[in-house]
Amino acid sequence: MKLQYLLTLLIIAAVSSQVLIGQEQLLIDKVVAKVGSETILLSDVEAQYSYALEQQGIEGSPEIKCQILEAIMGQKLIVHQARLDSVIVSDDEINSQLDYRINGVLRQMNNDEAFFEEYYGMTVDKMRANLREDLEQQLLAERMQAQLMQTVNITPNEVQQFYDQIPTDSLPYLSSEVEFAEIVIQPEVNDVEKGNALKTSEELYTRIQDGESFEELAKKYSDDPGSGMNGGNLGFAPRGTFVQEFEEAAYNLDVNEVSEPVETMFGYHLIKMLEKKGTKINLQHILIAPEITDADIDLAKSKLDSIKTLITEGKISFGDAVKKFSNEDVPSYHNNGRVQNPATGKTFFKTAELPTEVYFAIEEMSIDEVSTVLEYPLPNGDVVYRIIQLQSKTKPHKANLKEDYSKIQDLAKQSKKNDYFLNWVNTKLKETYIEVDDRMQGCPNIAELTN
């Protein structure tokens, strides 16, 4: 059987039948295929076909519809086998994933469930019920494939064989790459500025108690740019959304009650309870954030300079300095200071991927050398400071085992996994009952499955 196309689809995405929030099903459902104990409805195929046409901007064709059906059948084959092998996905896992997906959509709608219902034509609870079965099957398929892949290992000899079979003229030319570690310090607010912020928040609390509009004061004074311009509105949110101090104060408020200033890592908050609905609360808040002064910044930089001196004089290792001095909230703290490339999950960066300040800092650095103090803007807009250590650096070169063993090992292991999965699918296809409706028999790969 020539199943290469279907198998390629399975390898690229074992679960190609993704959950489509809000996709209307206007057809009267009919079973168009069976794969073992699993059925495929006409609406499943048509929904994904419409999504592909509308969202991916491709032209409609019978071939596209065939590819979609093949991909869904691939998922159903894995799900069927998962059930035979007693693979289990717990209700807690399903509920957690449902919460994550639906809450993500709600956050984009400012947690407005009425708008959600208007937009999708159903309540949040109805949407959860609609998505539950599809999500369970997706998680089953993912777990089944993960269990299969866990059995695949690669030996050094297999890595060598994989490398040797690559024609020399096909070996990729790799860009220069670096690894670096960091020690991060965030300037601390001094007591004077903290006191000023508290005083301002207390004055605003008094003005609100005297009858001034919470919304207008939020627009004028709040240091939260996201909610401030919207009158401090945070919308509905479930328990666990906010930092602990904020949440404890919020859940103790009655409807329309305003809290006294609540201190968190962000500053001082005035919180107003608008509505309670089960474990969800609808809030407004005003944030008064203490200002970081030039003196605070200078103090952080001076501390980093002192740490650098300790490292360069050999009085402490860079790794030990990370544990002793670096900000525990940055991911690198738990990786001995080594920074992970967000695009790859590895610690290697191509020079083009480096932040500009890091690129220029390491350009003339030697391995193990420590930089001067660098400004480091965080995604939330805060600015922290760091020193970095260059830990490895390669020049542009053709891929080879000596310099690139880990990369070649990953490629060899992935190739072995692909071959293993192809063989597994071929075997299970021969063992599994497959039935396809006549209207889908025009798909060549599917026709082979039923012959």
Beta strands, then each sheet from edge to edge (+ up, - down):
strand 1: 31-35
strand 2: 38-41
strand 3: 173-174
strand 4: 177-185
strand 5: 233-237
strand 6: 262-264
strand 7: 267-277
strand 8: 280-288
strand 9: 349-350
strand 10: 374-377
strand 11: 383-393
strand 12: 397-398
strand 13: 434-436
sheet 1: 2+ 1- 13+
sheet 2: 3+ 12-
sheet 3: 9+ 4- 11+ 10-
sheet 4: 5+ 8- 7+ 6-
end
